[in-house]
Amino acid sequence: MPFMTVAREPALARARDARFVPVKVYIGSDNRNEAVLARYPKLKWVPTLIELDAGGKASRATPSTEFHSAEQLDPERVRAYFAGP
């Protein structure tokens, strides 16, 4: 999961914090948080990072699978995401 990798790597945390304010939204069988998620693109995978513009509209939704190389999370892919499109 990207958040766990970022927590273990201070350089990734600095890259994230330079451009983003992370907010975790719990999604589980006991609470789907449908009211919150209704404003954003339908999730195809959990976890998914949803980037909002200054007005609060979703500008990019990226499933965590995009950060994998084979079966492992690739810190360089996370770093590239934080750097921007």
N, C-alpha and C positions, 0 to 999 in steps of 0.2 A: 504494500500500500504506500502511495507517495508520502503521506503524512508521517509514517513511521520512518521512512528513509530520511526525510528532511529533519526529523527530530534528532537523528543520530549524526547528522552531518552539518556542522555549523555553517559551512560555506553555502550549502543549499538553503538553509534557513535565512541567511542574509540575502540571497538572490530572491527568494520568495518575498521577504519582508520589504524589499525595495519597490515592489510593484503591486503587492496583493495584501488583502486582509483576509486571512482564512477564516471560514465559518463552517463548522461541521454540522451537518443535519443528519440526525439518526434516522435510519430506515430499517425497520425490523418487522417481524410478524405481529408484534404487539402494538406497533405504532408506525404506520406508513408515512406519516407527516404529509398527507395528501394536500392539505390546505397550503402549505409552504411550497411544495413541489409543483403545484398546478400552474404557477407563474413561469415555469421554466420548461425547456424541451423535455420530452418524455425520455426517461433514462432507459438505456438499453443494457447498461452494466452498472454494478455497484462495486466499488466506488467510482464515481465520475466527478471530475473537477468542472465546475461551471463558472466561467468568468463573466462578470457583469461589467457593463460600461458605467460611466459616471451617473447615468440616469437610472441604473438598476435593471436594465434589460440585458438578457443573456446575449453575449457576443460570441461565446465559444463554449462548447461542452465537449470534454475530452475524457473518455473512459480510461481508467487506469491501465488497461491492456495496451494502450498506446505507449506506455513507458517501459514496456517489457522488451527484453532481448532474450529470445528463447523463453524459458520459464522464470527468468530472474528480472527483477526491477533494475533498470539501467539508470544510474544517477546522472549520466550525461544527457539522457533524454529528458529527465526531469529538469535539469539545468536549462536545456534548450527551450522548454516550455516556459519557464519563468522568465527567460530573456525576451520572449514575445515572438509573434509571427514574423 
